[in-house]
Every structure is written in structure tokens, then in C-alpha cells.
């Protein structure tokens, strides 16, 4: 396959990071992570914002499979001295695409707080090593304090010393948190509507990939110009992400957990439910509820534990989810086939092999949606906190 040559019009992403840090006492680590070239040198700022791109030979699949609305033209052009096989693609909006050297290596330096070593130089093809690094992070291998990360549920506002304790919920004594089992699966300890003490695997760990941290810039609400989802900024700082497939479908989660109170948060952890603003045919904005129509257990997301999104809680990590999604947010709960779900794009929502051992710039481009589960703006208390396993 011919080398892909990128030509960019606009400037490098302006990187700004939240200055809240965990116990690792890190500052802005952007210039310490990035792609390694063939000489072993670090190449930073490898994500670029553009509205025009040129490709020589083969266009990457993410730029041609119809999943991006902003692709409007493709042209074969030999003008301006470029090769006759050069293909120009124009976009209606800025899009993040990779800025790779012509001869990159397969190695990246990534920042993973709480893993055995804070920085790792690892090949994106080394799926076993990446899986190990993810497990090191959730089990806090850099700390010898006997603690591991557990995730506080949505309405659980108790502190580090109490979030894993039993509490009274409508006369029931329940737990209300998630823990990672030895395989990295996420288990809810709190039961469902009828079984108070059941431990339920809600998400299954299937592998890990290199991704960047994302930052919530602006939340979608009525007074903004129409934009369906929150505005997210790519920081360009590389880290690890765990690929998780659902063990509970969104419809099952609605039946077992939805209804208010503690366990309602489990439904949101599957559905990523939130308010969004849409426009009707008359141009009038209205508020509706977006939720992921993950109607089978094959649907997947990439979870990231974010030290810059910990809501000011030292020693804790925010919980972010990146995922490909093609529904438009208007489908009612329980639909059997959401609008936009086609045979062509279903694999991007369900097939981990599309992402495993793939160059991270391409992975980032495919994971078009972001849910910041830890989000004080929604009064959500999800947070990865040091605690005990089980």
C-alpha cells in the first residue's frame, strides 16, 4: 500500500489541560507523550484539526465509509505539482485527522498514572502489553497501599472512606459501587430491583488501545447554537483506554435498574443517558433525552480514567467513555433498530478487532462520541476512587 501523505490547512490543535492532578502530581504532560520516529525521537502534537486533507493512493476507511457527514467532495487532482493519484477531500467542518511522518515507527510514549511506571513506550500493535498496562492502572500498581480503583455509582456522594459501605435505600441495605474483577471486568455491587445483594458483571474487558485524553469544552444546552452533543476537545496527550463490551443490554438495564434511587445509575452507565437539544422541522429547538441504543451485548466502548476530569478529588480519576455511534438521538427507548444503524457501520460499534493493534490516530478518528460519566454539571458522582476490591 502506498504511503498516505497528509497535507493540512489549519493549525495544530490548541492544547489546554485542566490543571487538577492526582497523587502523581503531574502537570501538563503533552510534550512528554507522542509518536516515536524511526530514530527514537518523540514526535508530539500528532493530532491535527483540518477542513481539507490529501491522500495518496488509498484513502483511510474512516474517511470514506459514509459515517462522517462533513465529507462533501472527493477529487483526483494533478494540479499544483502533486502526484496524479493524489485525492483531495473537503469537509464541511473541522475534523481531527492524523499528522504522521512519512516513516513513523509503531511505538508511542504514553502517560498512564497509577500504572507500574507513569510513562510507557509501547507499540500500538502489542495488544498484550497494552492490556497489562490497563490492568496495572486499575489495580494501582505504582502504589503499595493495598488499594485498587473502584467506581462510585451515579448518586453515591460518599467519600473515599465510605463509598463502598452499605447504605440504606428505601429500607434496603445496599452497596452502590462497581469494582474491577481479576480479569478487568466491571462488576456492580448493589443488585437490581429485586435482588439487593447480587453482584452483576455489567461490562466485559476485551483489550486495550492507545487513545488521547479528551476535555469537555462546552456543554450542549438551549442557548447555544444548535449542536446535538457536548463539544469535546482532543488534547493530544496519549494514554491507555480499555475496550469494554456490554454484559447487560440497554433494554435489560432499563427493566432491571431504571426507576430512581441508587441503582438507576447502573442504567445510565449502560445507556449514557443525558439531555440534548434538537431542532424540529420548523427550526424550533426542543430538549430530549439521548441514550445509547446498545440493544445487544456486542456493543462496545473505550473507557478512559481521566486524571484531569476528577472534579477536584485528589487521588481519584474521572470516568470517560469514547465510542462510535450512529443513532441521531431521537429514537425512543426500546426501539429494535435505531435510525442510522446499518450493516456498514454496525461493526464500528461492536467489533473490537477494528480498534485493536491499530494506529491510535485512526482509533481516535473512529470513536466519534464521548460521554463524561463523571460530570458535576449533571450532578453525577461516578468517580474512580482508591478503595478495596470486592
CORNOR-V975476 format. One record per residue. N is the residue number from 0. SS is DSSP state (a for helix, b for strand, c for the rest). PHI is phi in whole degrees, 0 to 359 (* if undefined). OMEGA is omega in degrees with one decimal (NA if undefined). Layout:
BEGIN
n=[N & N]
ss=[SS & SS]
phi=[PHI & PHI]
omega=[OMEGA & OMEGA]
END
This chain:
BEGIN
n=[0 & 1 & 2 & 3 & 4 & 5 & 6 & 7 & 8 & 9 & 10 & 11 & 12 & 13 & 14 & 15 & 16 & 17 & 18 & 19 & 20 & 21 & 22 & 23 & 24 & 25 & 26 & 27 & 28 & 29 & 30 & 31 & 32 & 33 & 34 & 35 & 36 & 37 & 38 & 39 & 40 & 41 & 42 & 43 & 44 & 45 & 46 & 47 & 48 & 49 & 50 & 51 & 52 & 53 & 54 & 55 & 56 & 57 & 58 & 59 & 60 & 61 & 62 & 63 & 64 & 65 & 66 & 67 & 68 & 69 & 70 & 71 & 72 & 73 & 74 & 75 & 76 & 77 & 78 & 79 & 80 & 81 & 82 & 83 & 84 & 85 & 86 & 87 & 88 & 89 & 90 & 91 & 92 & 93 & 94 & 95 & 96 & 97 & 98 & 99 & 100 & 101 & 102 & 103 & 104 & 105 & 106 & 107 & 108 & 109 & 110 & 111 & 112 & 113 & 114 & 115 & 116 & 117 & 118 & 119 & 120 & 121 & 122 & 123 & 124 & 125 & 126 & 127 & 128 & 129 & 130 & 131 & 132 & 133 & 134 & 135 & 136 & 137 & 138 & 139 & 140 & 141 & 142 & 143 & 144 & 145 & 146 & 147 & 148 & 149 & 150 & 151 & 152 & 153 & 154 & 155 & 156 & 157 & 158 & 159 & 160 & 161 & 162 & 163 & 164 & 165 & 166 & 167 & 168 & 169 & 170 & 171 & 172 & 173 & 174 & 175 & 176 & 177 & 178 & 179 & 180 & 181 & 182 & 183 & 184 & 185 & 186 & 187 & 188 & 189 & 190 & 191 & 192 & 193 & 194 & 195 & 196 & 197 & 198 & 199 & 200 & 201 & 202 & 203 & 204 & 205 & 206 & 207 & 208 & 209 & 210 & 211 & 212 & 213 & 214 & 215 & 216 & 217 & 218 & 219 & 220 & 221 & 222 & 223 & 224 & 225 & 226 & 227 & 228 & 229 & 230 & 231 & 232 & 233 & 234 & 235 & 236 & 237 & 238 & 239 & 240 & 241 & 242 & 243 & 244 & 245 & 246 & 247 & 248 & 249 & 250 & 251 & 252 & 253 & 254 & 255 & 256 & 257 & 258 & 259 & 260 & 261 & 262 & 263 & 264 & 265 & 266 & 267 & 268 & 269 & 270 & 271 & 272 & 273 & 274 & 275 & 276 & 277 & 278 & 279 & 280 & 281 & 282 & 283 & 284 & 285 & 286 & 287 & 288 & 289 & 290 & 291 & 292 & 293 & 294 & 295 & 296 & 297 & 298 & 299 & 300 & 301 & 302 & 303 & 304 & 305 & 306 & 307 & 308 & 309 & 310 & 311 & 312 & 313 & 314 & 315 & 316 & 317 & 318 & 319 & 320 & 321 & 322 & 323 & 324 & 325 & 326 & 327 & 328 & 329 & 330 & 331 & 332 & 333 & 334 & 335 & 336 & 337 & 338 & 339 & 340 & 341 & 342 & 343 & 344 & 345 & 346 & 347 & 348 & 349 & 350 & 351 & 352 & 353 & 354 & 355 & 356 & 357 & 358 & 359 & 360 & 361 & 362 & 363 & 364 & 365 & 366 & 367 & 368 & 369 & 370 & 371 & 372 & 373 & 374 & 375 & 376 & 377 & 378 & 379 & 380 & 381 & 382 & 383 & 384 & 385 & 386 & 387 & 388 & 389]
ss=[c & c & c & c & c & c & c & c & c & c & c & b & c & c & c & c & c & c & c & c & c & c & c & c & c & c & c & c & c & a & a & a & c & b & b & b & b & c & c & c & c & b & b & c & c & c & b & b & b & b & b & b & b & b & b & b & c & c & c & c & a & a & a & c & c & c & c & c & c & c & b & b & b & b & b & b & c & c & a & a & a & c & c & c & c & b & b & b & b & b & b & b & b & b & b & b & b & b & c & c & c & c & c & b & b & b & b & b & b & b & b & c & c & c & c & c & c & c & b & b & b & b & b & c & c & c & a & a & a & a & a & a & a & a & a & a & a & a & c & c & c & c & c & c & c & c & c & b & b & b & b & b & c & c & c & c & c & c & c & c & c & c & c & c & c & c & b & b & b & c & c & b & b & b & c & c & b & b & b & b & c & c & c & c & c & b & b & b & b & c & c & c & c & c & c & c & c & c & b & b & b & b & b & b & b & b & b & b & b & b & b & b & b & b & b & b & b & b & c & c & c & c & c & c & c & c & c & c & c & c & b & b & b & b & b & b & b & b & b & b & b & b & b & b & b & b & c & c & c & a & a & a & a & a & a & a & a & c & c & c & c & c & c & a & a & a & a & a & a & a & a & c & c & b & b & b & b & b & b & c & c & c & c & c & b & b & b & b & b & b & c & c & c & c & c & c & c & c & c & b & b & b & b & b & b & b & a & a & a & c & c & c & c & c & c & c & b & b & b & b & b & b & b & c & c & c & c & c & c & c & c & c & c & c & c & c & c & c & c & c & c & c & a & a & a & a & a & a & a & a & c & a & a & a & c & c & c & c & c & a & a & a & a & a & a & a & c & c & b & b & b & b & c & c & c & a & a & a & c & c & c & c & b & b & b & b & b & c & c & c]
phi=[* & 292 & 295 & 271 & 250 & 258 & 240 & 242 & 260 & 267 & 279 & 298 & 308 & 283 & 264 & 224 & 241 & 295 & 265 & 274 & 233 & 270 & 294 & 289 & 57 & 275 & 256 & 288 & 260 & 306 & 283 & 251 & 236 & 152 & 286 & 261 & 277 & 295 & 268 & 87 & 271 & 279 & 248 & 263 & 55 & 269 & 254 & 234 & 264 & 209 & 239 & 218 & 219 & 239 & 232 & 252 & 85 & 261 & 278 & 303 & 299 & 293 & 268 & 228 & 272 & 85 & 278 & 253 & 294 & 273 & 280 & 243 & 215 & 228 & 224 & 268 & 221 & 247 & 288 & 56 & 81 & 278 & 299 & 295 & 272 & 292 & 245 & 257 & 240 & 250 & 240 & 283 & 224 & 300 & 224 & 273 & 225 & 290 & 245 & 260 & 292 & 293 & 228 & 284 & 275 & 260 & 256 & 228 & 264 & 235 & 255 & 225 & 298 & 77 & 283 & 302 & 232 & 298 & 246 & 230 & 256 & 217 & 282 & 294 & 275 & 275 & 294 & 292 & 293 & 297 & 299 & 298 & 295 & 300 & 294 & 299 & 293 & 291 & 261 & 54 & 291 & 280 & 244 & 253 & 250 & 76 & 259 & 230 & 278 & 233 & 251 & 290 & 282 & 306 & 260 & 275 & 257 & 280 & 280 & 302 & 279 & 231 & 291 & 259 & 276 & 298 & 218 & 272 & 229 & 53 & 84 & 256 & 267 & 239 & 269 & 211 & 204 & 246 & 234 & 266 & 281 & 299 & 272 & 91 & 293 & 260 & 244 & 273 & 255 & 172 & 72 & 230 & 297 & 247 & 238 & 291 & 251 & 287 & 254 & 238 & 290 & 255 & 215 & 253 & 283 & 238 & 159 & 217 & 220 & 272 & 221 & 253 & 292 & 241 & 235 & 284 & 269 & 213 & 274 & 290 & 206 & 299 & 282 & 284 & 304 & 307 & 207 & 292 & 238 & 306 & 271 & 244 & 254 & 277 & 276 & 83 & 266 & 278 & 213 & 253 & 228 & 265 & 278 & 233 & 256 & 288 & 258 & 230 & 286 & 295 & 289 & 296 & 297 & 297 & 288 & 272 & 236 & 289 & 150 & 93 & 82 & 303 & 287 & 303 & 295 & 295 & 300 & 295 & 293 & 270 & 273 & 54 & 291 & 196 & 281 & 223 & 250 & 235 & 243 & 274 & 295 & 262 & 79 & 268 & 282 & 214 & 264 & 220 & 250 & 272 & 212 & 285 & 274 & 279 & 280 & 225 & 280 & 279 & 292 & 221 & 214 & 249 & 268 & 232 & 265 & 254 & 291 & 268 & 239 & 264 & 56 & 81 & 268 & 301 & 74 & 243 & 227 & 290 & 241 & 245 & 234 & 249 & 197 & 276 & 207 & 239 & 289 & 262 & 87 & 258 & 286 & 286 & 298 & 87 & 294 & 277 & 215 & 299 & 298 & 96 & 275 & 238 & 304 & 290 & 257 & 305 & 303 & 293 & 264 & 230 & 254 & 298 & 294 & 295 & 256 & 294 & 59 & 244 & 302 & 299 & 302 & 286 & 299 & 301 & 294 & 278 & 272 & 276 & 246 & 226 & 243 & 266 & 300 & 282 & 204 & 297 & 296 & 253 & 59 & 267 & 252 & 307 & 194 & 279 & 234 & 294 & 203 & 247 & 284 & 68]
omega=[-179.7 & 178.4 & 176.0 & -178.1 & -176.4 & 173.4 & -171.3 & -177.6 & -174.4 & -171.7 & 176.2 & 178.0 & 172.3 & -173.4 & 172.6 & -175.0 & 169.8 & -173.3 & 173.7 & -176.4 & 177.3 & -177.1 & -179.8 & 177.3 & -179.9 & 170.2 & 178.5 & -174.2 & -173.2 & -175.2 & 177.9 & 177.0 & 177.8 & 179.3 & 175.8 & 178.8 & -175.4 & 178.4 & 179.5 & -179.8 & -179.1 & 176.4 & -177.4 & 178.5 & -176.0 & 173.6 & -173.6 & 174.2 & -178.5 & 169.0 & 174.5 & 176.7 & 176.3 & 178.8 & 178.5 & 179.0 & -175.2 & 175.4 & 177.4 & -175.0 & -178.2 & 179.5 & -171.4 & -172.8 & 174.5 & -176.6 & 179.4 & -178.5 & -170.9 & 170.8 & -176.6 & 178.7 & 167.9 & -176.6 & 168.0 & -174.1 & 175.0 & -179.5 & 177.5 & 172.3 & -179.3 & -179.9 & -176.0 & 178.7 & -178.2 & -178.3 & 179.4 & 176.1 & 177.1 & -177.7 & 177.9 & 178.9 & 175.4 & -179.6 & 177.8 & 174.6 & -174.7 & 172.7 & -175.2 & 169.1 & -177.6 & -177.5 & -177.3 & 170.9 & 177.0 & -173.9 & 177.3 & 170.5 & -174.9 & -180.0 & -178.5 & -179.7 & 177.7 & 171.6 & -173.5 & 175.4 & -174.3 & 177.8 & 178.1 & 167.5 & -169.0 & 175.8 & 176.2 & 178.8 & -175.4 & -174.5 & 178.6 & 179.4 & 179.6 & 176.4 & 179.3 & -179.1 & 177.4 & 179.8 & 176.9 & -179.0 & -175.5 & 177.4 & 170.6 & -175.6 & 178.8 & -177.6 & 179.6 & -176.5 & 179.2 & -178.1 & 170.3 & 177.4 & 168.5 & -174.7 & 175.7 & -178.3 & -168.5 & -175.7 & -178.6 & -176.4 & -177.7 & -173.2 & -175.2 & -176.3 & -171.8 & -171.9 & 178.1 & 179.7 & 171.2 & 174.5 & -177.7 & 177.8 & -179.4 & 178.3 & 179.3 & 174.6 & -174.9 & 160.3 & -177.8 & 178.0 & 176.6 & 172.1 & 176.1 & 176.1 & -174.2 & 179.8 & -178.6 & 176.9 & -179.9 & -174.8 & 175.3 & 177.8 & -177.3 & 175.5 & 176.9 & -174.8 & -173.5 & -178.3 & -171.6 & -169.3 & -179.6 & 173.5 & -167.8 & 172.9 & -177.5 & 179.7 & -176.0 & 179.3 & -177.7 & 179.4 & -176.7 & -179.9 & 174.5 & 175.9 & 176.7 & 171.2 & 176.2 & -176.2 & 175.4 & -178.4 & -174.1 & 179.7 & -180.0 & 174.7 & -164.7 & -172.6 & 177.1 & 166.7 & -173.7 & 173.9 & -167.3 & -172.7 & 176.0 & 177.7 & -174.7 & 176.5 & 172.6 & -175.6 & -176.9 & 177.6 & -172.0 & 178.8 & -179.4 & 173.7 & 178.5 & 176.9 & -179.7 & 170.4 & -176.2 & 169.7 & 177.2 & 178.8 & -179.7 & 179.5 & 175.9 & 179.7 & 178.7 & -178.6 & -172.9 & -169.4 & -172.7 & 178.2 & 179.0 & 178.1 & -170.6 & -169.9 & 176.3 & 179.3 & 177.4 & 176.0 & 178.9 & 179.9 & 174.9 & -171.4 & -175.6 & -174.0 & 176.1 & 175.8 & 171.1 & 178.0 & 177.5 & 174.2 & 174.9 & -176.4 & 179.6 & 178.3 & -179.4 & 179.8 & 175.3 & -177.8 & 175.9 & -179.1 & 173.3 & 168.2 & 179.7 & 179.2 & 178.8 & -169.9 & 174.2 & -178.9 & 177.4 & -177.0 & -170.6 & 175.5 & 171.7 & 179.1 & 177.7 & 174.3 & -163.8 & -179.5 & -179.5 & -179.3 & -174.9 & 175.9 & 177.0 & -179.6 & -178.5 & 178.1 & -178.0 & -179.1 & 172.3 & -179.3 & -179.5 & 177.4 & 173.8 & -178.6 & 170.1 & 179.8 & -173.4 & 172.6 & -176.9 & 176.3 & -176.6 & -177.8 & 177.4 & 178.1 & 173.0 & 179.0 & -176.5 & 179.6 & -178.2 & 175.5 & 179.0 & 177.8 & -178.2 & 177.2 & -178.8 & -174.1 & 176.9 & -179.2 & -179.4 & 179.1 & -171.0 & -170.0 & -179.2 & -176.8 & 174.8 & -174.5 & -177.5 & 178.3 & 178.6 & -178.9 & -170.0 & 177.3 & 178.4 & 177.1 & -179.9 & -178.3 & -177.6 & -177.3 & -167.0 & -178.3 & 178.2 & 170.1 & 175.0 & -177.8 & 175.1 & -171.9 & -179.9 & 179.1 & 176.5 & -177.8 & 178.0 & -175.8 & 176.1 & 179.3 & 174.0 & -173.5 & 176.3 & -178.7 & 179.0 & 176.2 & 177.2 & NA]
END
